[in-house]
């Protein structure tokens, strides 16, 4: 009987696929790439038209031998790596290692690990797409040329261990540019005026929005005093009551980028963790008697397309579990922006019938949370619009106009399942609040005028989610690069994460300043986005990859030679601390390590003394009374512990408050929620919980 060898990338995927195929099929895992450019050298022959030198990856010899043995015993070999450029390149390298004809039909592709998808794929093998392979080679070779020539320049001019890359350097530049905006920001004063009114139907508030039919902007206390003077003894009445119906459309199903952003907002998951969990859901998890099942479609995609089968299944589920009005007149179609891999689908559940609740006993907490997010977003994307009744009331007196808004949900539609989160910067400012019933021309009683001073705020630092969004908007990198790029710039010490915000380190700013001065085009958003376009051209067969590399390299090599002569040695001075080295008596200096700042003796290598940099937080340990300090876990997460550790082992993940609980004198911690920050007593019998009053501009 003919035997077929199927090679996938991971053991988890191999296990899931095996159960869908007969005994005629053997499924093996390549564990990703088996051949690559060497690490010890550039591996690209510039003189021979950028010919790459590929070698077997160290440590993979036994696996290659095992696959070659399996290949010899098979009548047919199918390469089933991931359905993207990287997967196509893995298949191409496997073909070369195993002696498979790349022009033969040896490649299969699927976007979900389900029986219909797998059985259909093995029946429709194709030859390896060399255009897609060339696009991956072009990216790999250009990144190698940049990294292996620019990084040594940084070692010589700044310090050893630094790296520069086409995408990572631009990501750091975005963070540095934002920090510069914040530093250069000059706050501008402005004022707001809110009126509290009494109507026959109750009380409500309205915000001053116009003067003499023009939008009003109050920039000083003097202007506010003049307005308040005008409003003395004024009579107020309802000038207009507007009622409208508003339709709210559902968000499209997830792409890689929107999944990472929404998981960050709703679940507080980093892009790295989101992609790790999504990979597990895609490759398959054990579901009791069902065995290993792939729960979502391929998670690296920029497409919002949905298959007809998935649409039909969603329609049937909605009609069965909701009334018919929850389904739109026709199935929803979504269009991707720009050039996308339309052969791919959006990130969706492989079957909407596998509800999150039905998987509770099989999935970990975070797997279930992410699956619920993907499932809910997909289902909502196929449901009818939400209908909102909006009410706008305008209150006038003389030349001034106040406005109040209210909205109520008349029909929830997709909101019954899911509502997309928003970044703070995307939220519209409120114009008063309206809970009272009012009628046209009704006279109102003024209860109070509340004037408030504000100052404009600088743009917010990027979070991991907003950086992903910015990278996608600017065309920097591809869906598969967002998470590893953000991880790399932090592990290299170019960017520090405090709370949820990303800010550049001194090292990051020095490196980016140096690169901007000498390699401005390489760090420009336009160059990075244009190169991604050229990779798409290569994949479509309209451009040769060697031409793209050649056009880049000639000017780059010239800039590299000039920079070598122009740039002098950059000295990064270590900050001297008050801490004395107990071994040699020198003042210790503050250095940056993988897990943040630490103290080191400047007498290195004669004296190798190091110790953690203790950042006091202004609160005392409830166990021993010594100062509490900031510490970091092995994964870089901040927590708070006693400065006398290991003598005292007190730790807290929440920030301890400076004062003890007013009711029981126990330690209080500061906890945040959507309603704001609270002081919460750690004594469970006390249960003290008090909102923290903060100035308006700090909220």
Order of alpha helices (4+ residues) and beta strands (2+ residues): beta-alpha-beta-beta-beta-beta-beta-alpha-beta-alpha-alpha-alpha-alpha-beta-beta-beta-alpha-beta-alpha-alpha-beta-beta-alpha-alpha-beta-beta-beta-alpha-alpha-beta-beta-alpha-alpha-alpha-beta-beta-beta-beta-beta-beta-beta-beta-beta-beta-beta-beta
